[in-house]
Amino acid sequence: MITYQAEGVKMPSIRKRENTAWVKAVAQSYNKRVGEVAYIFVDDEKILEVNRQYLQHDYYTDIITFDYCEGDVISGDLFISLDTVRSNAGQMGVAYEQELDRVIIHGILHLCGIDDKGPGEREIMEAAEDKALAMRSLSVR
């Protein structure tokens, strides 16, 4: 089950049923099933608080993924800062909705086992994001 909640921000206009189907399709492409996944949309102050409290990181970020996966079932809490998504979209010259989709699937790709911190991993993650975003555009048509 995938849940969506907003804390201290307005819920983004996401088509939840379509988004859930897309997330499940992406997970399935990695031979994973979706268990309990919670999207928690927050502002920059909340994401900084979560980053400090649970990861001992003192910086803003667009997403923090807490991984509770077991076997081939992906589960986790995904905190997304809508403030950072908006500013990143502006810096990259892309639509806010496009950047939000990228961040939404970025967390799922982490739960599917793709990392982006080590040498060469960022390129693998970006390719996986592009593939997943292409799946979204196909499913929306």
DOSE-406328 format. One line per field, with one value per residue (C-alpha): z, y, x; residue in three letters. Coordinates in Angstrom, 2 decimals, decimal comma, padded with zeros to 5 digits, always signed. Example, Ala and Ser with C-alpha at 12.3 -4.5 7.8 and 13.67 -1.06 7.14 Angstrom:
BEGIN
Z: +007,80 / +007,14
Y: -004,50 / -001,06
X: +012,30 / +013,67
r: ALA / SER
This chain:
BEGIN
Z: +000,00 / -000,87 / +001,25 / +000,71 / +003,41 / +003,82 / +006,98 / +007,10 / +003,34 / +000,87 / -000,65 / -004,18 / -006,94 / -007,57 / -009,26 / -006,52 / -008,40 / -011,46 / -009,31 / -007,36 / -010,57 / -011,92 / -008,72 / -008,79 / -012,45 / -011,75 / -008,74 / -010,84 / -013,47 / -010,71 / -009,67 / -006,53 / -005,02 / -003,16 / +000,53 / +002,81 / +001,21 / +002,71 / +000,91 / +003,41 / +001,77 / +003,96 / +003,83 / +004,04 / +007,81 / +008,41 / +006,05 / +007,77 / +011,14 / +009,90 / +008,33 / +011,57 / +013,90 / +012,06 / +009,78 / +011,63 / +008,40 / +008,69 / +005,24 / +003,18 / +000,62 / -001,70 / -000,38 / +002,52 / +002,10 / +005,11 / +003,85 / +005,55 / +002,67 / +003,27 / +000,50 / -002,73 / -000,98 / -000,94 / +002,03 / +003,37 / +004,41 / +001,81 / +003,09 / +000,22 / +000,66 / -001,75 / -001,15 / -002,39 / -005,28 / -006,37 / -006,11 / -007,90 / -010,71 / -011,13 / -011,12 / -013,69 / -015,85 / -015,65 / -014,62 / -010,91 / -011,68 / -013,71 / -010,89 / -008,35 / -010,45 / -010,57 / -006,80 / -006,20 / -008,24 / -006,94 / -003,51 / -005,02 / -006,96 / -003,69 / -002,22 / -005,30 / -004,46 / -006,60 / -004,83 / -005,93 / -003,54 / -004,76 / -007,88 / -011,04 / -009,08 / -009,85 / -013,59 / -012,94 / -010,81 / -013,45 / -016,16 / -013,91 / -013,26 / -017,00 / -017,69 / -014,92 / -016,10 / -019,61 / -018,13 / -016,51 / -019,72 / -021,47 / -018,75 / -018,65 / -022,34
Y: +000,00 / +003,48 / +006,41 / +010,13 / +012,79 / +016,37 / +017,89 / +021,68 / +022,04 / +021,86 / +018,39 / +018,48 / +017,77 / +014,15 / +011,70 / +009,13 / +006,18 / +006,80 / +007,47 / +004,25 / +002,22 / +003,81 / +003,08 / -000,54 / -000,89 / +000,50 / -001,80 / -004,76 / -003,92 / -004,65 / -007,84 / -006,15 / -005,88 / -002,83 / -003,29 / -000,28 / +002,90 / +006,30 / +009,56 / +012,41 / +015,84 / +018,50 / +021,88 / +022,60 / +023,09 / +019,67 / +017,85 / +019,54 / +018,41 / +014,80 / +014,90 / +016,10 / +013,83 / +010,52 / +010,86 / +013,43 / +015,48 / +019,25 / +020,20 / +020,51 / +017,84 / +016,97 / +013,47 / +011,21 / +007,54 / +005,25 / +001,68 / -001,06 / -003,56 / -007,29 / -009,69 / -008,68 / -006,42 / -002,73 / -000,69 / +002,65 / +006,21 / +008,83 / +012,40 / +014,90 / +018,62 / +020,45 / +023,63 / +021,96 / +020,26 / +023,69 / +025,38 / +022,46 / +022,62 / +026,33 / +025,77 / +022,96 / +024,78 / +022,02 / +022,09 / +021,62 / +018,61 / +016,97 / +017,41 / +016,13 / +012,98 / +012,48 / +012,77 / +010,55 / +007,76 / +008,41 / +007,15 / +004,05 / +003,31 / +003,48 / +000,94 / -001,23 / -001,27 / +001,50 / +003,77 / +007,13 / +007,96 / +005,83 / +006,10 / +005,76 / +005,25 / +008,71 / +007,87 / +004,54 / +006,29 / +008,98 / +006,32 / +004,45 / +007,69 / +008,40 / +004,87 / +005,14 / +008,59 / +007,19 / +004,46 / +007,19 / +009,11 / +005,89 / +004,98 / +008,45 / +008,28
X: +000,00 / +001,23 / +000,13 / +000,51 / +000,57 / +001,66 / +003,11 / +003,23 / +002,79 / -000,07 / -000,44 / +000,99 / -001,51 / -000,61 / -002,93 / -002,53 / -004,02 / -001,82 / +001,23 / +000,69 / +000,34 / +003,54 / +005,49 / +004,30 / +005,32 / +008,79 / +009,22 / +008,07 / +010,69 / +013,26 / +011,44 / +010,14 / +006,69 / +005,39 / +004,67 / +004,14 / +005,45 / +004,66 / +005,30 / +005,56 / +005,70 / +007,36 / +009,08 / +012,80 / +012,77 / +011,20 / +013,58 / +016,53 / +015,14 / +014,77 / +018,24 / +019,81 / +017,84 / +018,10 / +021,14 / +023,28 / +023,49 / +023,26 / +021,96 / +018,82 / +017,97 / +015,13 / +014,45 / +015,33 / +014,49 / +014,11 / +014,40 / +012,36 / +012,58 / +012,43 / +013,33 / +011,63 / +009,09 / +009,95 / +008,81 / +009,89 / +009,17 / +010,06 / +010,32 / +010,25 / +010,94 / +008,67 / +010,71 / +013,90 / +012,07 / +010,79 / +014,21 / +015,95 / +013,39 / +014,15 / +017,92 / +017,66 / +015,12 / +012,50 / +008,86 / +008,14 / +005,90 / +008,67 / +011,19 / +008,65 / +008,14 / +011,92 / +012,23 / +009,18 / +010,74 / +014,27 / +013,21 / +011,60 / +014,78 / +016,73 / +014,28 / +014,87 / +018,59 / +020,06 / +022,56 / +023,95 / +026,78 / +029,71 / +031,89 / +029,80 / +026,56 / +025,13 / +025,13 / +023,41 / +020,76 / +020,18 / +019,74 / +017,28 / +015,38 / +015,17 / +013,92 / +011,29 / +010,17 / +009,75 / +007,55 / +005,43 / +004,93 / +003,87 / +001,37 / -000,23 / -001,16
r: MET / ILE / THR / TYR / GLN / ALA / GLU / GLY / VAL / LYS / MET / PRO / SER / ILE / ARG / LYS / ARG / GLU / ASN / THR / ALA / TRP / VAL / LYS / ALA / VAL / ALA / GLN / SER / TYR / ASN / LYS / ARG / VAL / GLY / GLU / VAL / ALA / TYR / ILE / PHE / VAL / ASP / ASP / GLU / LYS / ILE / LEU / GLU / VAL / ASN / ARG / GLN / TYR / LEU / GLN / HIS / ASP / TYR / TYR / THR / ASP / ILE / ILE / THR / PHE / ASP / TYR / CYS / GLU / GLY / ASP / VAL / ILE / SER / GLY / ASP / LEU / PHE / ILE / SER / LEU / ASP / THR / VAL / ARG / SER / ASN / ALA / GLY / GLN / MET / GLY / VAL / ALA / TYR / GLU / GLN / GLU / LEU / ASP / ARG / VAL / ILE / ILE / HIS / GLY / ILE / LEU / HIS / LEU / CYS / GLY / ILE / ASP / ASP / LYS / GLY / PRO / GLY / GLU / ARG / GLU / ILE / MET / GLU / ALA / ALA / GLU / ASP / LYS / ALA / LEU / ALA / MET / ARG / SER / LEU / SER / VAL / ARG
